[in-house]
Amino acid sequence: MHADLIALAEAARETLLQTTDMLSAELPLKFLRQQAQYTTPASNFKLANGAAGSGFAPTMRILGKYDIGVADLAETLAVDAATIEALLDSDPHAPLVMIDGEDAQALNEETVQIGRKNAVKVFREADWGPTLRFYRPSGLNLPYGAGDLVTVLTQAAEGLDSAENYPIDGIIFPKIEHAAEVEWVFDLLSNIEQRIGLPQNQIKFQFLVESGWSVANLAAIARAALPRLTGIIFGIADYSADLALPDIRYDHPVCDWARAHVVNMAGAVGVPAIDAMTVNYPVASRQLTDAQNRRHILDRLKECYDDTLHSIALGMSGKWVGHPAQLFVVLLAYRVALSTGTMQAELDKILTYEQAVQANIGATIIDGVMSDRATDRHARARLRQGVALGLISAELALRLGIITEQEADTVG
């Protein structure tokens, strides 16, 4: 009865779902590995090259200089020493390195040219390993942006025999405030891809939220960026300046309000939300003795670690770092938060709920907590992160429908 009405509504539903599906990113698993984005100036080749290939050797040199050992870190950070040792022994590459052609270098013609040349050399020659490779050009507020993008992205492709060997994963664009600015960037990227023989949308895109307008227009910006979008980043220093906040304070309530917008929008479109850098670096001061500097560095490491825990609690998937020791403590914080024990608890939820479904039971109770399709979806989202980080086997994730067969082939 009334089958024609049902058929008409079903056809309209399919069309509607196809339209709304386009409002979410199809993100390869490798882009879930962004727990730390290590920024380094393009104008300093030694620093940029070191960041691209670095594990924890620079951190160990810094800690060794001030006789800071695992026990000191464990006591200061309130983390089990075995967890710290395990991370140090793993000595991973940074998940993402951004070669910075904007704020991290002086803005004059000579430095800009040096930065472009260094960026190309680092992208083509550094020992990147599994690290995601991103470039930040000058923004639209400066006269160098188009030249940065064309020069670096085209010269990085010279002599390469296939798109798979292209050495740049994407760009991180600063100070985006309006959707029309994204359209300008994407037009240029499309022209560059055509010029150097890359498939459309191969060069990925992330943008910084660092102004009042950026927060106000966040939904429109994210929607415009979706064909390439792999992350949304909160920039606290420029945001604090734009709003004339009294100081650059990591946990300022207005900054947390902006973070909430970033987390919500990133979640809506299915990309990681990346938090700002801790601006107080763990570096020695000439005004302090060696003993005082030892305490000073430990305090700065704890500040960055605590900031990361704050970010994780708010729903951030990663954090910017600008110093090798910050890289270490940020990865440590995420290792603690996304431990194998945490992943096993999420797995247990899925397996228990799966049994309930097979028994034709809807909502059920797991350890005294309500469990239904919504909580199952949350567990699966967390476990996708676990797969990307190697905490969950691809075989198990595939069986549970957490990843696809194509994704399983990409898990190392």
Stockholm file with secondary structure:
# STOCKHOLM 1.0

chainA/1-412         MHADLIALAEAARETLLQTTDMLSAELPLKFLRQQAQYTTPASNFKLANGAAGSGFAPTMRILGKYDIGVADLAETLAVDAATIEALLDSDPHAPLVMIDGEDAQALNEETVQIGRKNAVKVFREADWGPTLRFYRPSGLNLPYGAGDLVTVLTQAAEGLDSAENYPIDGIIFPKIEHAAEVEWVFDLLSNIEQRIGLPQNQIKFQFLVESGWSVANLAAIARAALPRLTGIIFGIADYSADLALPDIRYDHPVCDWARAHVVNMAGAVGVPAIDAMTVNYPVASRQLTDAQNRRHILDRLKECYDDTLHSIALGMSGKWVGHPAQLFVVLLAYRVALSTGTMQAELDKILTYEQAVQANIGATIIDGVMSDRATDRHARARLRQGVALGLISAELALRLGIITEQEADTVG
#=GR chainA/1-412 SS CCHHHHHHHHHHHHHHHHHHHTTSCCCCGGGGCCSEEEEEETTCHHHHHHHHHCCSHHHHHHHHHTTCCHHHHHHHHTCCHHHHHHHHHHCCCCSEEEEESSTTSCCSHHHHHHHHHHHHHHHHHSCCTTCEEEEECCCTTSTTHHHHHHHHHHHTTTTCSSGGGCSCCEEEECCCCSHHHHHHHHHHHHHHHHHHTCCTTCSEEEEEECSHHHHHTHHHHHHHHTTTEEEEEECHHHHHHHTTCSSCCTTCHHHHHHHHHHHHHHHHHTCCEEECCCSSCCCCCTTSCHHHHHHHHHHHHHHHHHHHHHHHHHTCSEEEECSHHHHHHHHHHHHHHTCHHHHHHHHHHHHHHHHHHHTTCCSEEETTEEESHHHHHHHHHHHHHHHHTTSSCHHHHHHTTSSCHHHHTTCC
#=GC SS_cons         CCHHHHHHHHHHHHHHHHHHHTTSCCCCGGGGCCSEEEEEETTCHHHHHHHHHCCSHHHHHHHHHTTCCHHHHHHHHTCCHHHHHHHHHHCCCCSEEEEESSTTSCCSHHHHHHHHHHHHHHHHHSCCTTCEEEEECCCTTSTTHHHHHHHHHHHTTTTCSSGGGCSCCEEEECCCCSHHHHHHHHHHHHHHHHHHTCCTTCSEEEEEECSHHHHHTHHHHHHHHTTTEEEEEECHHHHHHHTTCSSCCTTCHHHHHHHHHHHHHHHHHTCCEEECCCSSCCCCCTTSCHHHHHHHHHHHHHHHHHHHHHHHHHTCSEEEECSHHHHHHHHHHHHHHTCHHHHHHHHHHHHHHHHHHHTTCCSEEETTEEESHHHHHHHHHHHHHHHHTTSSCHHHHHHTTSSCHHHHTTCC
//
